[in-house]
């Protein structure tokens, strides 16, 4: 067994903007277990220097009217293998309407 520090590793990131909208920051996080059963020889090893992931978290963040909004979608690796393109489309559809977030104070 290979002992690894459990944590989230950024597997990908991107910025997206569309026609006058604020910039959205998207992140793909691979969440690894504390212990790698097969270590480097595990067939599920991604070759990224950490244990094969247990789950994936997709994040999208945007700041609008001095407020931070974050969408998080989390799934297990079998769900990710079946539906990753659908989950990414859901994340891409995340929008915050500046008019509805304005402070009324």
C-alpha positions as CSV (number, residue, x, y, z in Angstrom):
1,X,0.0,0.0,0.0
2,X,1.1,3.5,-0.7
3,X,0.2,6.1,1.9
4,X,-0.9,9.4,0.4
5,X,-2.2,12.6,1.8
6,X,-5.9,12.7,1.2
7,X,-6.9,15.8,-0.6
8,X,-8.2,17.5,-3.6
9,X,-6.0,17.9,-6.6
10,X,-6.8,20.3,-9.4
11,X,-7.2,18.2,-12.5
12,X,-8.3,21.1,-14.7
13,X,-9.2,24.8,-14.6
14,X,-10.6,27.3,-17.1
15,X,-12.1,30.8,-17.3
16,X,-15.2,31.5,-19.4
17,X,-16.9,34.8,-20.3
18,X,-19.8,35.6,-22.7
19,X,-20.8,38.9,-24.1
20,X,-20.5,41.4,-21.2
21,X,-21.0,38.8,-18.4
22,X,-18.6,38.5,-15.5
23,X,-15.8,35.9,-15.7
24,X,-16.7,32.4,-14.4
25,X,-13.8,30.3,-13.0
26,X,-14.3,26.5,-13.5
27,X,-12.3,23.9,-11.6
28,X,-12.2,20.1,-11.9
29,X,-11.0,18.5,-8.6
30,X,-10.0,14.8,-8.2
31,X,-10.6,13.7,-4.6
32,X,-8.1,10.9,-3.7
33,X,-8.4,8.4,-0.9
34,X,-6.0,8.3,2.0
35,X,-4.4,5.0,1.0
36,X,-3.6,3.7,-2.5
37,X,-4.2,-0.1,-2.6
38,X,-2.2,-0.8,-5.7
39,X,0.1,2.3,-5.6
40,X,1.8,3.1,-8.9
41,X,0.8,-0.2,-10.4
42,X,-2.9,0.3,-9.8
43,X,-4.7,0.1,-13.2
44,X,-6.9,3.1,-12.1
45,X,-3.9,5.3,-11.4
46,X,-4.2,8.5,-13.4
47,X,-0.4,9.0,-13.5
48,X,-0.7,12.4,-11.8
49,X,1.4,11.6,-8.7
50,X,-1.4,10.8,-6.3
51,X,-3.8,7.9,-5.5
52,X,-6.5,7.0,-8.0
53,X,-9.5,9.3,-7.3
54,X,-12.6,8.3,-5.4
55,X,-14.7,11.1,-6.6
56,X,-14.8,14.3,-8.7
57,X,-15.9,17.8,-7.8
58,X,-16.7,20.3,-10.5
59,X,-16.8,23.9,-9.3
60,X,-17.8,27.1,-10.9
61,X,-17.2,30.5,-9.2
62,X,-18.1,34.1,-10.1
63,X,-18.1,37.4,-8.3
64,X,-21.1,39.6,-8.9
65,X,-21.9,42.9,-7.1
66,X,-19.2,42.2,-4.5
67,X,-20.6,38.7,-3.7
68,X,-19.1,35.3,-4.5
69,X,-21.3,32.6,-5.9
70,X,-20.1,29.0,-6.1
71,X,-21.7,26.0,-7.8
72,X,-20.3,22.6,-6.7
73,X,-21.2,19.3,-8.4
74,X,-19.8,16.2,-6.7
75,X,-20.0,12.6,-8.1
76,X,-18.3,9.2,-7.6
77,X,-15.9,7.9,-10.2
78,X,-18.4,5.5,-11.7
79,X,-20.9,8.3,-12.2
80,X,-18.1,10.5,-13.7
81,X,-17.2,7.8,-16.2
82,X,-20.8,7.6,-17.3
83,X,-21.9,11.2,-17.3
84,X,-18.9,13.6,-17.2
85,X,-19.9,15.5,-20.4
86,X,-23.5,16.0,-19.0
87,X,-22.1,17.2,-15.6
88,X,-19.8,19.6,-17.4
89,X,-22.7,21.0,-19.4
90,X,-24.6,21.5,-16.2
91,X,-21.7,23.4,-14.7
92,X,-21.4,25.5,-17.9
93,X,-25.1,26.5,-17.6
94,X,-24.5,28.1,-14.2
95,X,-25.3,31.8,-14.4
96,X,-25.8,34.6,-11.8
97,X,-28.1,37.4,-12.8
98,X,-26.5,40.7,-11.6
99,X,-29.9,42.4,-11.4
100,X,-31.2,39.9,-8.9
101,X,-28.1,40.1,-6.6
102,X,-28.0,43.9,-6.2
103,X,-28.1,45.1,-2.6
104,X,-31.3,46.8,-1.5
105,X,-29.7,48.4,1.6
